[in-house]
């Protein structure tokens, strides 16, 4: 059992956390939150990995013949991806709403404060 995937998950989370703490831009903050969410994908993959295991399709395997990957972890990873995409979409919609309230428009050509 290797600890490397867990270290990668912690590192990805800390990178996203650092970007979230130091960001003053709302869109950048949403992106950093998505990076933090990516750490959970790595963590779930690390928890569910087994050496020499096959996919959990039981039609061609006899019980106890070969180890299989835990299907619950795969379902959790899929759910995590869906929840992460939904949260990112809602947060970006809130950012657009906030920009609309502050500036009266969401047209990038009329937002002079966003020009570099």
C-alpha positions in Angstrom: 0.0 0.0 0.0 1.5 3.3 -1.1 0.9 6.7 0.6 1.8 8.6 -2.6 -1.8 9.0 -3.9 -2.8 10.4 -0.5 0.0 12.9 -0.6 -1.0 13.9 -4.1 -4.6 14.5 -2.8 -3.4 16.6 0.1 -1.1 18.6 -2.2 -3.8 19.3 -4.8 -6.2 20.3 -1.9 -3.5 22.7 -0.4 -2.8 24.2 -3.8 -6.5 24.9 -4.3 -6.8 26.2 -0.7 -3.9 28.6 -1.2 -5.4 29.9 -4.4 -8.8 30.3 -2.6 -7.3 32.2 0.3 -5.2 34.6 -1.8 -7.8 35.2 -4.5 -9.6 38.5 -4.8 -11.3 37.6 -8.1 -14.5 35.7 -7.7 -14.1 33.6 -10.9 -10.6 32.7 -9.8 -12.0 31.7 -6.4 -14.5 29.4 -8.1 -11.7 27.8 -10.1 -9.7 27.2 -7.0 -12.7 25.6 -5.3 -12.9 23.3 -8.3 -9.2 22.4 -7.7 -10.0 21.6 -4.1 -12.8 19.4 -5.3 -10.4 17.5 -7.6 -8.5 16.4 -4.5 -11.5 14.4 -3.5 -11.4 12.5 -6.8 -7.8 11.5 -6.2 -8.6 10.5 -2.6 -11.5 8.3 -3.7 -9.4 6.7 -6.4 -6.7 6.0 -3.8 -9.2 4.5 -1.4 -10.8 2.2 -4.0 -7.6 1.0 -5.8 -6.6 -2.7 -5.3 -3.6 -4.4 -7.0 -4.7 -7.0 -9.5 -8.4 -6.3 -9.1 -10.9 -6.3 -12.0 -14.0 -4.3 -12.6 -17.0 -5.3 -10.5 -18.9 -7.1 -13.2 -19.8 -10.4 -11.7 -21.3 -12.2 -14.7 -18.1 -13.9 -15.8 -16.5 -14.3 -12.4 -17.0 -17.1 -9.9 -17.4 -15.9 -6.3 -14.0 -15.5 -4.6 -12.0 -16.3 -7.7 -10.5 -12.8 -8.2 -10.5 -9.6 -6.2 -12.7 -6.9 -7.6 -12.7 -3.1 -7.1 -15.2 -1.8 -4.6 -18.2 -0.5 -6.7 -19.3 1.8 -3.9 -16.2 3.8 -4.2 -16.8 4.1 -8.0 -20.3 5.3 -7.4 -19.1 7.8 -4.9 -16.5 9.1 -7.4 -19.1 9.5 -10.0 -21.4 11.3 -7.6 -18.5 13.5 -6.6 -18.0 14.6 -10.2 -21.7 15.4 -10.6 -21.9 17.4 -7.4 -18.6 19.2 -8.2 -19.9 20.3 -11.6 -23.2 21.4 -10.1 -21.6 23.4 -7.4 -19.2 25.1 -9.9 -22.2 26.0 -12.2 -24.2 27.5 -9.3 -21.2 29.5 -8.0 -20.5 30.8 -11.5 -24.1 31.8 -11.9 -23.9 33.7 -8.5 -20.7 35.4 -9.7 -22.5 36.6 -12.9 -25.4 37.8 -10.7 -23.1 39.7 -8.4 -21.3 41.4 -11.4 -24.7 42.3 -12.8 -25.7 43.9 -9.5 -22.5 45.8 -9.1 -22.1 47.1 -12.7 -25.5 47.0 -14.2 -24.4 44.8 -17.1 -22.6 41.6 -17.9 -21.4 42.7 -21.3 -17.5 42.4 -21.2 -17.1 45.3 -23.6 -18.9 47.6 -21.1 -17.1 46.4 -18.0 -14.1 48.8 -18.1 -12.8 47.6 -14.7 -12.1 44.2 -16.1 -9.7 45.5 -18.8 -6.1 44.9 -18.1 
